[in-house]
Amino acid sequence: MKGSRILKETYTSLGKGSQYFVFKVKKLSWKQWLSLAVIVAVVIAAAIWFSRPEPVEEVLPVVSTETVTTQDVRIYGEYPGNVRAQQFVEVRARVEGYLEQMLFEEGTYVKKNQVLFIIDPRQYEAQVERAKAVLGKNKALATKAKRDYDRIKPLYDQKAASQLDRDNALAAYESAVAEVQMSEADLTQDELALSYTIVRSPISGYIGERYVDIGTLVGPGGQSLLATVVKSDTVTVEFKMTDLDYQKSKARNVNIGQKDSLRNWDPYVRITLADKSIYKYRGLVDFADPQVDSKSGTFTVRADIPNPDRELLPGQFTNVTLLLDVRENAVAVPSKALMIEKGGTYIFVLRNDGVAEKRFVETGPEVGNKTVIERGLLPGEQIVVEGYHKLAHGQKAVRANS
């Protein structure tokens, strides 16, 4: 009972307070109303301001760029090659006989016309002496025939000798002259055969091992090959190129193996030695086979290379690097900056306003770690070389080197 009385008294007092509050509000002036409205607006604005979400700052991707420039790009091809001697000559016996002397050391340098072998000359000396004797006899007969004719001719002119006597004397003289000429030819042939008993080096170069021993019968009826001489101060490198290489060179207006006055470069070659080092001298291509081997689809190309120190030996296999073309003032970019998709090859170009542009380009040959761009880029433009995986077309980016 006491509790319910307390509640009733509290309600009655609250009712009176409410009536008082309403009465007081009704008594406010318009200025007070305005101030109240301002206060409420400020409270609401403050509540909105302090309850707003924190602004999210845009983070732009950072990329590395490179300026597009032009340069002369050298295009090379690599092929397996074989080293050959510029001259490789077989020394052979041209007359038959027993080998008497060998006047060189195997593996040494010999000069042109240096005596290498001597074949027993006695048989050929005798033939020369016989030919000389026959020649002397025929010359004497020719002299007698000339005198006989000289005696008959005046008599014939004076009608003291017959036509038959004159004709016989003239025929005898002409026959004797012919015999002299035949004897002279026989003597020359026998002297030539005698000279062949002294075997000389046909060129200057290094001589290999001998193929015969002293006392061996050499010549037409015996072993004719005596030794070989190699000229290797300059060597020839031979390698094979494919018909596709030929078509590509023609497309670039380059004729392999021919000199071109309009071209300011020459197709030179460099070779790699067995220890993977690059040989210090380089050579020029001076020959290309005019036809393709139908079995292998390749054609032979040769280049001469200096070899003064004999670092290269004939018969060696080596790797040949050939300069195929020089692209002057070409646009070349790092190959890592290029991306390939179904629509083609593209690269990101960063414009001056910082916007990345996805640019499709036409690519050319790849040289080292760079690729030639045929169309799509201009010198001076900025291309993205690192960080392009973060980009999309039209997106802004920040250069790492800016």
C-alpha positions in Angstrom: 0.0 0.0 0.0 2.8 2.3 0.8 4.6 1.6 -2.5 1.5 2.3 -4.6 1.0 5.7 -2.9 4.6 6.7 -3.7 4.1 5.9 -7.4 0.9 7.9 -7.5 2.6 10.9 -6.0 5.5 10.7 -8.4 3.2 10.6 -11.4 1.3 13.5 -10.1 4.5 15.6 -9.7 5.7 14.6 -13.2 2.4 15.7 -14.7 2.8 19.0 -13.2 6.4 19.4 -14.4 5.4 18.6 -18.0 2.7 21.1 -17.9 5.2 23.6 -16.7 7.7 22.7 -19.5 5.1 23.0 -22.2 4.0 26.3 -20.7 7.6 27.6 -20.7 8.2 26.5 -24.4 5.1 28.3 -25.5 6.5 31.5 -24.0 9.8 31.4 -26.2 10.4 34.3 -28.6 11.3 33.8 -32.3 14.9 34.7 -31.6 15.1 32.0 -29.0 13.6 29.6 -31.5 16.3 30.6 -34.1 19.1 30.1 -31.6 17.7 26.7 -30.6 17.5 25.7 -34.3 21.1 26.8 -34.8 22.2 24.8 -31.8 20.4 21.7 -33.1 21.9 22.1 -36.5 25.4 22.4 -35.1 24.9 19.3 -33.0 23.7 17.3 -36.0 26.6 18.5 -38.2 29.1 17.7 -35.5 27.6 14.2 -35.1 27.8 13.7 -38.9 31.4 15.0 -39.1 32.7 12.9 -36.2 30.8 9.8 -37.4 32.1 10.0 -41.1 34.4 7.1 -42.4 38.1 7.9 -42.7 39.0 8.8 -46.3 40.9 6.1 -48.2 44.0 7.5 -49.9 44.5 6.1 -53.5 47.8 4.2 -53.9 49.3 4.4 -57.4 51.4 1.5 -58.7 55.1 2.3 -58.9 56.8 1.2 -62.2 60.2 1.5 -63.7 60.4 3.1 -67.1 62.9 3.5 -69.9 63.1 6.1 -72.7 62.7 4.7 -76.2 65.9 5.4 -78.3 67.3 4.4 -81.7 70.5 2.5 -82.3 72.2 0.3 -84.9 71.3 -3.3 -84.2 73.5 -6.1 -85.5 71.8 -9.3 -86.3 73.9 -12.5 -86.1 73.4 -16.1 -87.0 75.2 -19.1 -85.4 76.2 -22.2 -87.4 78.5 -25.2 -86.9 81.6 -24.9 -89.0 84.7 -26.7 -90.2 88.2 -25.2 -90.5 90.0 -26.0 -93.8 93.4 -25.1 -95.1 93.4 -22.4 -97.7 95.6 -24.6 -99.8 96.1 -28.4 -99.3 98.5 -29.9 -101.8 99.5 -33.5 -102.3 103.2 -34.0 -103.3 103.3 -36.9 -105.8 106.0 -38.6 -107.8 105.6 -37.9 -111.5 108.2 -40.4 -112.7 108.9 -43.9 -111.7 112.0 -44.8 -109.8 113.4 -45.7 -106.4 113.4 -43.0 -103.7 116.9 -42.1 -102.8 116.7 -39.1 -100.4 114.3 -37.2 -98.2 115.5 -33.6 -97.5 113.0 -32.3 -94.9 111.7 -32.9 -91.4 108.1 -33.9 -91.0 105.8 -31.2 -89.6 108.2 -28.3 -90.4 107.7 -25.2 -92.6 108.9 -25.6 -96.1 109.2 -22.9 -98.8 107.9 -23.0 -102.3 110.3 -24.9 -104.7 112.3 -26.3 -101.7 113.7 -29.8 -102.6 111.8 -32.5 -100.7 112.7 -35.8 -102.3 115.2 -37.2 -104.8 114.4 -40.1 -107.0 117.1 -42.2 -108.6 117.9 -40.0 -111.8 120.4 -42.3 -113.6 117.8 -43.8 -116.0 116.5 -40.3 -117.0 120.0 -38.9 -117.3 120.8 -41.7 -119.9 117.6 -40.9 -121.8 118.6 -37.2 -121.9 122.1 -38.1 -123.3 120.6 -40.4 -125.9 118.1 -37.6 -126.9 121.0 -35.2 -127.2 122.9 -37.6 -129.5 119.9 -38.2 -131.7 119.4 -34.4 -132.0 123.0 -33.9 -133.0 122.7 -36.6 -135.6 119.5 -35.1 -137.1 121.0 -31.6 -137.1 123.9 -32.9 -139.1 121.6 -34.6 -141.6 119.6 -31.4 -141.8 122.8 -29.4 -142.6 123.8 -31.9 -145.4 120.3 -31.8 -146.8 120.4 -28.0 -146.8 123.7 -28.0 -148.7 122.4 -30.5 -151.3 119.4 -28.4 -151.9 121.5 -25.2 -152.2 123.6 -26.9 -154.9 120.7 -28.3 -156.9 118.6 -25.1 -156.9 121.0 -22.9 -159.1 121.5 -25.8 -161.5 117.7 -26.1 -161.8 117.4 -22.4 -162.4 120.0 -22.8 -165.3 118.1 -25.8 -166.7 121.1 -28.0 -165.8 119.1 -30.1 -163.3 115.7 -31.6 -163.6 112.6 -30.8 -161.7 112.7 -34.2 -160.1 116.2 -33.6 -158.7 115.1 -30.2 -157.2 112.0 -31.7 -155.6 113.9 -34.6 -154.1 116.5 -32.3 -152.6 113.9 -30.0 -151.2 111.9 -32.9 -149.7 115.1 -34.3 -148.1 115.9 -31.0 -146.5 112.4 -30.5 -145.1 112.3 -34.0 -143.8 115.7 -33.4 -142.0 114.4 -30.2 -140.5 111.3 -32.1 -139.2 113.6 -34.8 -137.7 115.5 -32.1 -135.9 112.3 -30.7 -134.4 111.2 -34.1 -133.3 114.6 -34.7 -131.6 114.4 -31.4 -129.9 110.9 -32.3 -128.5 112.2 -35.7 -127.3 115.1 -34.0 -125.6 112.8 -31.5 -123.9 110.5 -34.4 -122.7 113.5 -36.4 -121.4 114.9 -33.3 -119.6 111.5 -32.7 -118.1 111.4 -36.3 -116.8 114.9 -35.9 -115.4 113.8 -32.7 -113.6 110.9 -34.7 -112.0 113.4 -36.9 -110.2 113.9 -33.8 -107.9 110.6 -33.4 -106.1 110.0 -29.8 -104.9 107.4 -28.2 -102.7 104.7 -26.6 -104.9 103.7 -24.1 -102.2 105.0 -22.6 -98.9 103.5 -24.2 -95.9 103.8 -26.9 -93.3 104.6 -30.4 -94.6 103.0 -33.5 -93.0 104.4 -36.9 -92.5 105.9 -38.8 -95.4 104.0 -41.7 -96.9 107.0 -43.6 -98.2 110.4 -44.7 -97.0 113.8 -44.5 -98.6 114.3 -47.2 -101.2 110.6 -47.5 -102.1 109.6 -47.7 -105.7 107.5 -44.6 -106.4 105.9 -43.1 -109.4 103.3 -44.4 -111.9 103.9 -48.1 -111.2 104.4 -47.6 -107.4 103.3 -45.3 -104.6 102.8 -41.9 -106.0 101.7 -39.9 -103.0 104.8 -38.9 -101.1 103.6 -36.2 -98.6 101.2 -33.3 -98.2 101.8 -29.6 -97.7 99.3 -27.3 -96.0 99.2 -23.5 -96.3 97.5 -22.5 -93.1 98.6 -18.9 -92.4 95.2 -18.2 -93.7 92.4 -20.7 -93.2 89.0 -21.2 -94.7 86.0 -21.7 -92.4 83.1 -23.6 -94.1 79.6 -23.8 -92.8 76.1 -24.5 -94.0 73.1 -22.1 -94.1 69.5 -23.1 -94.8 67.4 -21.9 -97.6 65.3 -20.1 -95.0 68.4 -18.0 -94.1 68.8 -17.3 -97.8 65.2 -16.1 -98.1 65.6 -13.9 -95.0 68.8 -12.3 -96.4 67.1 -11.6 -99.7 64.2 -9.9 -97.8 66.8 -7.6 -96.2 68.5 -7.0 -99.6 71.6 -8.8 -98.4 73.4 -11.1 -100.8 75.6 -13.5 -98.8 79.0 -13.9 -100.4 78.8 -10.8 -102.6 80.2 -7.3 -102.1 77.6 -4.5 -102.1 78.8 -1.0 -102.7 75.6 0.4 -101.2 76.2 -1.4 -97.9 78.5 0.2 -95.3 79.2 -3.1 -93.6 80.5 -6.5 -94.6 79.2 -9.9 -93.5 82.1 -10.9 -91.3 82.4 -14.1 -89.2 83.9 -14.8 -85.8 84.6 -18.3 -84.5 84.6 -19.9 -81.0 87.5 -22.0 -80.0 87.4 -25.3 -78.1 87.8 -23.5 -74.8 84.8 -21.3 -75.5 86.9 -18.2 -76.1 86.4 -16.0 -79.2 89.1 -16.1 -81.8 90.9 -12.8 -82.0 90.8 -12.5 -85.8 87.6 -12.3 -87.9 87.1 -13.1 -91.5 84.9 -12.0 -94.4 82.5 -14.2 -96.3 83.8 -14.5 -99.9 81.7 -17.4 -101.3 78.2 -18.8 -101.1 77.2 -21.8 -103.1 74.6 -20.7 -105.8 72.5 -23.8 -105.3 70.9 -25.6 -102.3 71.6 -29.3 -101.6 68.2 -31.0 -102.1 69.1 -33.6 -99.5 69.9 -31.3 -96.6 68.2 -28.1 -97.6 71.4 -26.2 -97.0 74.0 -24.4 -99.1 77.8 -23.9 -98.4 79.3 -20.6 -97.3 83.0 -19.9 -96.9 85.0 -17.2 -95.2 88.8 -16.7 -95.0 90.3 -16.0 -91.6 94.0 -15.0 -90.8 95.9 -17.6 -88.9 99.4 -16.3 -88.3 100.0 -18.1 -85.0 98.5 -21.4 -86.2 95.9 -21.4 -83.5 93.5 -22.9 -85.9 94.2 -26.3 -87.4 92.7 -27.7 -90.6 90.0 -30.2 -89.7 88.8 -28.5 -86.5 85.1 -28.1 -85.9 84.0 -24.8 -84.5 81.0 -22.6 -83.9 80.7 -19.7 -86.5 78.9 -16.4 -85.7 78.0 -14.6 -88.9 76.8 -10.9 -89.1 73.7 -11.2 -91.2 72.4 -7.6 -91.2 72.7 -4.2 -89.5 69.5 -2.4 -88.8 70.5 1.2 -88.7 68.6 3.6 -86.4 66.3 0.9 -85.2 64.0 1.1 -82.2 65.0 -1.7 -79.8 63.4 -2.3 -76.4 64.2 -4.8 -73.6 62.5 -8.1 -74.4 61.3 -8.4 -70.8 59.0 -5.4 -71.3 57.0 -7.2 -74.1 53.9 -9.2 -73.3 52.1 -11.6 -75.6 48.4 -12.3 -75.7 46.0 -13.7 -78.2 45.6 -10.4 -79.9 49.3 -9.9 -80.4 52.3 -8.4 -78.6 51.9 -5.3 -76.5 53.8 -3.0 -74.2 52.8 -0.4 -71.6 53.6 3.2 -72.5 53.5 5.8 -69.7 52.3 9.1 -71.0 53.4 12.5 -69.7 50.2 12.7 -67.5 51.2 9.5 -65.8 48.5 7.3 -67.5 49.6 3.9 -68.7 48.6 3.0 -72.2 48.5 -0.5 -73.5 50.1 -0.3 -76.9 50.2 -3.2 -79.4 53.4 -3.3 -81.4 54.9 -5.1 -84.4 58.1 -6.9 -83.4 61.2 -7.7 -85.5 64.3 -9.9 -84.7 65.4 -10.5 -81.2 69.1 -9.7 -80.5 70.5 -10.5 -77.1 68.1 -9.3 -74.5 66.5 -6.7 -76.8 63.8 -6.9 -79.5 63.5 -4.6 -82.5 60.2 -2.9 -82.8 59.1 -2.4 -86.4 55.9 -0.3 -85.7 54.1 1.1 -82.7 56.7 3.0 -80.8 58.4 6.4 -81.3 61.8 7.6 -79.9 61.4 9.6 -76.7 58.4 7.7 -75.4 58.5 6.2 -71.9 57.9 2.4 -71.8 57.3 0.4 -68.6 60.0 -2.2 -68.1 59.2 -3.4 -64.6 56.0 -3.4 -62.6 53.7 -3.7 -65.7 51.9 -6.6 -64.1 50.2 -4.1 -61.8 48.9 -2.0 -64.6 45.7 -1.8 -66.7 45.0 0.3 -69.7 44.2 3.9 -68.6 45.5 3.5 -65.1 47.7 6.0 -63.5 51.2 5.0 -62.3 54.2 6.6 -60.7 57.7 6.2 -62.1 60.2 4.7 -59.7 63.0 6.8 -61.2 61.0 10.1 -61.0 
